[in-house]
Amino acid sequence: MTDKKLPSRFDTVEAMEDFMTTPSPSLVDDLAKVPGDILVLGVGGKMGPTLARLAKRAAPGKRVMGVARFSEQGVRENLMAAGVEPIAADLIDRAALERLPKADNVMFMAGRKFGATGNVPLTWAMNVQVPAMVAEVFKASRIVAFSTGNVYPWVPVETGGAAEEVAPVPPPGDYAYSCVGRERMFEYFSARHGTPGRLFRLNYAIDMRYGVLHDIGRKVRDGETIDLTMGHVNVIWQGDANAVALRALTRVTTPTSPLNVTGPETLEVRWLAGEFGKLLGRKPVLAGKEAPAGWLNDARRMVQEFGRPGVPIGAMIEWTADWLARGMTSFNKPTRYEVRDGKY
């Protein structure tokens, strides 16, 4: 999905984000086919700023707007510097939603995962009520709604992951079930109002500052124990995931339909730890035994519609190891990919 030459490393955050937000010709071509401006709801999260910047660079003639509360310092200013219009609003406020520009294209990225167990009512409000309101307020737009592979049940490792046809009935946990609720709201209002869209089931995005590879590599570097029970994962470079999300605007369906977004490989956590061990000069500390089933996504539909991801797993591992070895910045937000009881 990219014609860009892969760098050997990223010297700075700015260099990494510049690479991540450089559009491929296929993205430029696809966005040229999509009429109207782009509104990113929940732009202040881990992926939102780079997605908005990527959209603006791929379609400089479009108005790209990003909505968030902007509680984190510097996010608003960085978006403005990239030509993205920041709009401060609390998405749980229906009146605030009604006042937002009615863009033809909506990227819905809001949601609540971490702390979900600590404030269950807020988790359901953010993951179910907000999507219902957005689906009504923006019923005339195309909506690509970010979801998660956690809506699926665990599947046997040897299957290659759950395909889109698998019914979304996850293991227990308020987070996963509220994410099913989010999808159901978009499905209901899409069918009711004829709203075109896609449900973007992501599993897991990789950035040097966070992600499954960052989590595993950091534990190897620091000599921390890695639990192998959730022994297999899928990952995808965040830049590739953002590109698929934006390109999905050209492949919306009515009613909306799911799309798994991840790398095509089922990766062993044990193998990943070993690769980091080689690059970081440390022996991984491993514990437990791999469970026969886990949260895994089948990415074949994504590959069929958009091609294989442009950044291979080998490059992501090498970049992450180099980043960690130099003690570069981290979001300090573990993915908690290893959680199996649904409590985040």
N, C-alpha and C positions, 0 to 999 in steps of 0.2 A: 504493500500500500504506500510505499515511499520510494522516491528516486534519489533521496538524499544520501550522501556518503556518510557512513557512521564514523563519528570521532573515536579516538582511542580512549579518551577520558574527558571529564568536564572540570576545568580549573576553578570555575566559580558557579554560584547559583545562577547568575545572569547568563552564562554560557549555556548551561543546561536548559534554562527556560527558553532561550532563543532557539535552540535546536528543537525543543518540544513544540514550539509555536510556529515553526516554519512550515507552511502548507505544502502538500504535495500537489502536482498538477491535477490529479484525480479529484482532490477536494476542491480546488479552485474551479474546475469544470462543473462539479456537481452543484456547488453553491450558486454558480452563475445561472443554473436552471431553476433555482428556487426564488420565486418572487417575494418581495417584502423584506422587512427588517427582522432582527433577531433579538428576542428578550430572554435573558438567562435568569431564571428564578433560583435563588440560592447560590449566587456567584461567589460568596465568601468562603466556601468550603475548600477542601484540599485540591479539588480538580477545577473548580469554577473559574478561577482567574486565568489559568492557562487555556481553558476551552474558549473563554471570551476573547482572549488575545488571538488565539488561532483563527477564530471566526472573522475577526476584524482584518487580520493579515490576508486571509483567503478571499475576503469580499470587502475590500476597502470602500467600495461605494455604498455599502449597506450601513444602516444605523444599527450598531450593536449596543445593547443596554444590559446592565447587570444589576440585579436587585438583591439586596441583603440588608442586614442591620448595620454592617460595617463596624462591629465591635472590636475587630483586630486592627491594630495600628498599621498604617501603610497600604492596606489593600485598596482603599478608594483611590489614593494618589497614584499607585502603580497602574490601576486600570485607566485612569484619566490620561496618564502619560502614553498609554498604548492606543488611545483613541476610542476606548470603551466608555460609555456614559454610565456612571454609577447613580443608582436611585436608591435612597435609603427608605426601607419599608419593612414592617414586621408582617410576614406572610400569614400569620395566624389571625390577623385583623382583616375581616372581610371588607370593611370600608377602604382600607389601604389597598387591597387587591383591586377593588373597583376603580381606583384612581390611576392605576398603572396604564401606560400606553398599550393599546390593543394591537400588538405586533402580529404579523402574519405567522411568525415562527416562534415557538416557545420551547426552550430547553428547561425542563423541570429537574433541578438538582437538589432540592431541599429534602431534608429528612433528619431523623434522629436515630443514632445507634448507640454510641457510648453513653453510659449513664441510663440506658433504657430501663434497666431493672430498678434503678434508684428512684425514678419518677415515671411510673408506668402510665398514668393518665396523660402526661405531656407527650410521651412516646406515641400513644395512639392518636392524640390530637395532631401532632406534626406529621405522622405517617399515614393517617386516614382522613381526618377532617380537612387538613390543608389541601391534599390532592382533590378532594371532592369540590372544594370551593374553586380551586384553579380550573378544574375541568368545566365548571359552569361558567365562570367569568370569561374564560378564553375558548369557549366552545366553537368560535369561528376560526380558530388558529390551527396550524399543524402543531402537535405536541409530541415531542420526544421526552418520555418520562424515565428518569434514571430509577432503576430498581436494583435487584441483587440476586445472585445465585442462591442466596439463603432461603428463597421461597420454595426451593425444591426439597424433597426428601433426600436423605442420604442414599446414594446409589453404590453398588459394588464397584470397586476400583477398576476391575477389568472391563467394565462396560464403556469406558471412555467418557463418562459423564452423562448427566441428564440432558436430553434433547428438549426442545421447546414443547413437544407434545406431552411431556410428563406433567401430570396434574400437580399444581403447586400446593402440596400439603407437607409443610416442613416439620422437623422434629419440634418438641415443645420450646416455648420461649416467646415472650411478648414482642421482641424485636422482629423475629421472622414472621410471626403471624400478622403483625401490624403492616409488614411489607406486602403480604398477600392482600391485606385490606386496601393498601395504596393502589395496587394493580386493579383490584375489583372496582374501585371508584372510577379510575380512568376508563376501564372497560365499559362500565355501565353508562357513563355520560357520553362516551364515544359512540356507543350504539344508539343512545337516545337522541343525540343531536347531530349525528353524522360527522363527528370530529375525527379527522385522519390523525393517526399517530403510530408510535412504536413504544413498546415497553422494553427498556434497555437493561437487561439482566447482566450486570457487570460482576466479574469475579477473577482476579483482584488487580487493581491498577498499580503500576510500579513507577515510583519517583525515587530519586536518590535519597530524599529526606524521609521517606516512609514507605510502607508496603511490606509484603510478606518477605521479600528478599532482604530488605533492610532489617527486619526483625530477626531472621535467621542469621544473617551475617554479623549483626551486632552481638548476638549471643555467642557465636563462635569466637569473635574477637575478644570478648570480655570473659570467656571461660564459663558462661552460664549454661545450665542444663537445658537441652532441647527435648521436649516431650514429643515422642514419635507417634502417639496414639492417632492424632489426625495426621496421617503419614503421607498424604498426597494432596497436591494443590494445583490450581491453574493460575497463571498470571499473564498480564499483558502490559506492555509499555503504555504509560499514561497518554503520551502523544498519539499513539495508535488508537486508543480507546476514544479520545476526544474527536479524532478525525472520523471514526465510525459514527459517533453520535451526531455530528453535523451532517455527514453524508446521508444518514438515515432520513433526513428531511426530504430527500428525493425518493424515498422508498417507504413512505407511510402507507398504512392500510386503513380501511374503514369497514368495520370497527378496528380499533387498534389491535396490534398483535405483538407477541414477545419476540425478542432477539437476544440470544446468548452472545455476550461479548467477552472474550478471553482468548488466551493463547491456545493453539490447537493441541498442545502436549499435556499429558498427565505427568506431573513432576513429582518425584519422590523427595520428601523432606530430607531423608537420610542422604540421598545423593547431593542435594543442594548444600547441605552442611559440609559434606566432604569436599565439594568444589571450593567453598569459602575457606575451608581449612587449608587447602593447598595454596590459595592466593594470599591468605593472611598469615600463613606460617604457624597455625594453631591447630591442635587436635580437638575436634568437636567433642563436647560432652553430651552423650545421648542417653536417653532413658525411655523405657516403655517399649511397646510393640505396636506395629502398625495395625490399625483397625481395618477390617475387610471392606468397609464402606465409608464414604465421606461426602462432603459437599463439593461436587465436581460438575462442570458444565461441558457439554458437547458443543464445540464451536463451528461445526461444519456448515451450518446455515450462514453464519457470518462470513466465513471464507468464501462460500459460493457467491454471496452478494457483493462482497467488498474486496476479496482477495486476502492472502495471508498477511499478518502483521509485518510491518517493515523492519522492526527491531527484534532480532532473535534472542532466545534465552541466554545464549553465551555472552552476548554483548551486555545484557542487563546484569549478569552476575559479575563480569569484570568491572563494569562501571561502579557497581555498588561496593565491591570489595575495595577498589581504589578510594572511593569516597570515604568509607569507614576507616581505612588505614590512615588517612590524613586527618581524621577527626573533624570532618566537615559538618555543617549544620544539620540538625535533625528536628523534625516536628515533635518528637517525643510523644507520638500517638501510635502505640502498637495496634496492629490490625486485630489482634486476638484471634487469628485464624484457627488456633488450636482449640478454641472453646467448643465443647460438644453438648453442653447443657442449655444452650440458648440464652445464658445470662451474661450481658455485656455491661 
